[in-house]
Structures are given as structure tokens and as C-alpha cells.
Amino acid sequence: MATAVSSIPNEGGSSVSTGIVPGPILLLGAPGVGKGTQAKELVKLWRIPQISTGDLLRGNVASGTELGKLAHEIMVRGELVTDDLVNQMVAVRLSEPDTVRGFILDGYPRTLNQAAWLDERLAKAQETNPRVGAISLPVVAVSIQVDYNQLLRRVSGRRNCPVCQRIYNIYLQPPVHEGVCDVEGATLVQRSDDTETCFEGRMRTYQSLTAPVVEHYRALSRFAEVDGDQPVADVAAAIVSAVERLRIAA
């Protein structure tokens, strides 16, 4: 399927053009690498949706769908929502017309079982409707890499203004006056999940869950890594280039 050529400027002012149909793209990266920021850049570039399992769960629960009711019952009990239930929510979302050219996956698949389910579903879509477009393309995975100590500074250094919600970083983007918002003068606060101890726990969880998913797509030659310790535009350009290489090679 052909598509109009789009471009994304990098930090140097030049543009990286992309004339591909993006298809399903899985963004991987440890907490604090900027997956959400990069997903928004790719959404603007390719005009495809970002699909987050967190958003899907919240949306289904808020809308009172049958899947949402089941998820709510599980969460009220303090249990984790099962892979099968999450897969069903993803299946419903992928049936919507805005996913035909592709979509950005954020937070899914998180486990090897989810990755296997998604690959099988997309393969069946190709067999059933070989002309439906990017929805029948396989997933390509791009991992954003940032040094552990840099990630720790990004996450543990975050401080929020409780009034205007402005975000600072005591190491990378500090306020003019220590501990005080430049705009509101309010005392800055640190979220409980931004502490060093919490970050270390999140990193262990991420690595244990994601390592099998990374190896799964690496074995299929549908995996690439990009340097995330660059300006936002440069990281986005690197992701675009990686997706183009993976699509051409597929």
C-alpha cells in the first residue's frame, strides 16, 4: 500500500522523510526513557493512533463495557488483569478503522504470551484479508535505550508543582529557587513512584517482563534499538529510520 511521504525534523533542522505504511509498531523502553513523548511524535507524523493498555482498561471500566466490568471486579480484588482479558480489549480496539494504516503500541505486549497472541492475530488478518493494509503487517519493535544512571536522574529528580502541574527536574531542569515553582511559588512535591527505591523495583519488573518480548522480536529480525539520550526530535528521527529499515527488510 502506498502512502504520502511525511517528514520529521531532527535537531539539526534537516528532515527525515518517510514514505512507508508504518503498520503496528511496538515501542519498548525502561521507565523514564520517554516512550509516551515519542509515541506522540509518531502519532503526529504518521497520523495513526497510540494504543495504551492503561487507557484501554480505564476507558472500558469508565464506559461500563462487559470487558470493563470484568476488569473492574478483578482490580477491586487487588489482582492483576489477565492476559486474556487485556487481549480481548486490544482485539476490540484493533477492529476500529483508524488502525488500518498502523498503530503505536505502548505498554503492550508486556509478556511473551501477549506477544504470541498479537502475532497470531495479525497473521490471521493477513490470511483472511490480505488487502486490508497495514493491519495485516507484522509488529516491528523499537527499544529506546538510555543509560541506567541517566534514567535514575530523570525519574528520581522529577518534582511537580501541585498547583499548575508544571514538571521540573532537580538535576536537568531545576527551578530558579530550590524546591519552589517558578510560576506559582508553591512547594514542589515528588510523586511516591518517583523515588529511587520505587524506580529500582520498576526496573526489575520491566526487565523480567520485557526481556522475553525483546528476544522474541529479535529472533524474528523485527527488533531495533535507538539511542534515547538525545533531543526529542533526534530520537523520533532515529525511530522512524529504524522502522523504515525493519519494514524494508521484512
TATAKA-V934441 format. One record per residue. N is the residue number from 1. RES is the residue in three letters. OMEGA is omega as a letter, one per 40 degrees, with the letter a starting at -180 (NA if undefined). D_FIRST is the distance of its C-alpha to the first C-alpha in Angstrom with 1 decimal. Layout:
BEGIN
((N RES OMEGA D_FIRST) (N RES OMEGA D_FIRST))
END
This chain:
BEGIN
((1 MET i 0.0) (2 ALA i 3.8) (3 THR i 6.7) (4 ALA i 10.4) (5 VAL i 12.5) (6 SER i 15.0) (7 SER i 18.2) (8 ILE a 20.9) (9 PRO i 24.5) (10 ASN a 26.6) (11 GLU a 30.3) (12 GLY i 31.1) (13 GLY i 29.5) (14 SER a 26.7) (15 SER i 23.0) (16 VAL a 20.3) (17 SER i 17.0) (18 THR a 13.7) (19 GLY a 10.4) (20 ILE i 8.4) (21 VAL a 6.9) (22 PRO a 10.4) (23 GLY i 10.6) (24 PRO a 14.3) (25 ILE i 16.7) (26 LEU i 20.4) (27 LEU i 22.9) (28 LEU i 26.2) (29 GLY a 29.5) (30 ALA i 33.1) (31 PRO i 34.7) (32 GLY a 34.9) (33 VAL i 32.1) (34 GLY i 30.3) (35 LYS a 27.3) (36 GLY i 27.6) (37 THR a 27.7) (38 GLN i 24.7) (39 ALA i 22.7) (40 LYS i 23.6) (41 GLU a 22.5) (42 LEU i 18.9) (43 VAL i 18.8) (44 LYS a 19.8) (45 LEU a 17.4) (46 TRP a 14.1) (47 ARG i 15.6) (48 ILE a 15.1) (49 PRO i 18.3) (50 GLN a 20.8) (51 ILE a 22.1) (52 SER i 25.7) (53 THR i 27.9) (54 GLY i 30.8) (55 ASP i 29.4) (56 LEU i 28.4) (57 LEU a 32.0) (58 ARG a 33.6) (59 GLY i 31.6) (60 ASN i 32.3) (61 VAL a 35.9) (62 ALA a 36.4) (63 SER i 34.9) (64 GLY i 37.0) (65 THR i 34.3) (66 GLU i 35.5) (67 LEU i 33.6) (68 GLY i 35.0) (69 LYS i 38.5) (70 LEU a 38.3) (71 ALA a 37.1) (72 HIS i 39.9) (73 GLU a 42.5) (74 ILE a 41.4) (75 MET i 41.4) (76 VAL i 44.8) (77 ARG i 46.2) (78 GLY a 45.0) (79 GLU i 42.7) (80 LEU i 39.1) (81 VAL a 36.4) (82 THR i 35.3) (83 ASP a 32.0) (84 ASP a 31.6) (85 LEU i 32.1) (86 VAL i 29.7) (87 ASN i 27.1) (88 GLN i 27.7) (89 MET i 27.2) (90 VAL a 23.9) (91 ALA i 22.7) (92 VAL a 23.7) (93 ARG a 21.9) (94 LEU i 18.6) (95 SER a 18.9) (96 GLU a 18.7) (97 PRO a 15.8) (98 ASP a 15.5) (99 THR a 14.2) (100 VAL a 10.9) (101 ARG a 9.0) (102 GLY i 11.7) (103 PHE i 15.5) (104 ILE i 18.4) (105 LEU a 21.0) (106 ASP a 24.5) (107 GLY i 27.4) (108 TYR e 25.5) (109 PRO a 25.6) (110 ARG a 29.1) (111 THR i 30.5) (112 LEU i 29.6) (113 ASN i 29.8) (114 GLN i 27.3) (115 ALA i 24.9) (116 ALA i 25.4) (117 TRP a 24.9) (118 LEU i 21.6) (119 ASP a 20.3) (120 GLU a 21.6) (121 ARG a 20.1) (122 LEU i 16.5) (123 ALA i 17.2) (124 LYS i 18.5) (125 ALA i 15.6) (126 GLN a 13.4) (127 GLU a 16.4) (128 THR a 16.9) (129 ASN a 13.5) (130 PRO a 11.0) (131 ARG a 8.5) (132 VAL i 9.2) (133 GLY a 6.4) (134 ALA a 7.9) (135 ILE a 11.3) (136 SER i 11.2) (137 LEU i 10.8) (138 PRO i 14.4) (139 VAL i 16.4) (140 VAL a 17.2) (141 ALA i 20.6) (142 VAL a 22.1) (143 SER i 25.9) (144 ILE a 27.7) (145 GLN i 31.0) (146 VAL i 34.2) (147 ASP a 37.8) (148 TYR a 39.8) (149 ASN i 42.6) (150 GLN i 40.3) (151 LEU i 38.6) (152 LEU i 42.1) (153 ARG i 43.1) (154 ARG a 40.0) (155 VAL a 40.7) (156 SER i 44.5) (157 GLY a 45.0) (158 ARG i 43.2) (159 ARG a 45.5) (160 ASN i 44.8) (161 CYS a 46.8) (162 PRO a 47.8) (163 VAL a 48.1) (164 CYS i 45.1) (165 GLN i 42.9) (166 ARG a 42.3) (167 ILE i 41.5) (168 TYR i 43.5) (169 ASN a 43.8) (170 ILE i 47.3) (171 TYR a 46.2) (172 LEU a 43.2) (173 GLN a 43.6) (174 PRO i 47.2) (175 PRO i 48.9) (176 VAL i 51.6) (177 HIS a 54.2) (178 GLU i 53.9) (179 GLY a 52.9) (180 VAL i 52.7) (181 CYS i 49.8) (182 ASP a 49.9) (183 VAL a 49.1) (184 GLU a 51.0) (185 GLY a 53.6) (186 ALA i 53.0) (187 THR a 53.4) (188 LEU a 50.1) (189 VAL i 49.3) (190 GLN i 47.4) (191 ARG a 45.3) (192 SER a 46.6) (193 ASP i 43.4) (194 ASP i 43.4) (195 THR a 46.6) (196 GLU a 46.7) (197 THR i 47.7) (198 CYS i 44.9) (199 PHE i 42.4) (200 GLU i 43.7) (201 GLY i 43.3) (202 ARG i 39.7) (203 MET i 38.9) (204 ARG i 40.5) (205 THR a 38.6) (206 TYR a 35.3) (207 GLN a 36.0) (208 SER a 37.2) (209 LEU a 34.2) (210 THR a 31.4) (211 ALA i 32.6) (212 PRO i 31.6) (213 VAL i 28.1) (214 VAL a 27.8) (215 GLU i 29.1) (216 HIS a 26.8) (217 TYR i 23.6) (218 ARG a 25.4) (219 ALA i 26.3) (220 LEU a 22.7) (221 SER i 21.9) (222 ARG a 19.6) (223 PHE i 22.2) (224 ALA i 23.2) (225 GLU i 26.0) (226 VAL i 26.5) (227 ASP a 29.8) (228 GLY a 30.3) (229 ASP a 33.6) (230 GLN i 32.3) (231 PRO a 31.8) (232 VAL a 29.0) (233 ALA a 26.8) (234 ASP i 27.2) (235 VAL i 26.3) (236 ALA i 23.1) (237 ALA i 22.2) (238 ALA i 23.1) (239 ILE i 20.8) (240 VAL i 17.8) (241 SER i 18.7) (242 ALA i 19.2) (243 VAL i 15.9) (244 GLU i 14.2) (245 ARG a 16.7) (246 LEU i 16.2) (247 ARG i 12.4) (248 ILE a 13.0) (249 ALA a 16.0) (250 ALA NA 14.5))
END
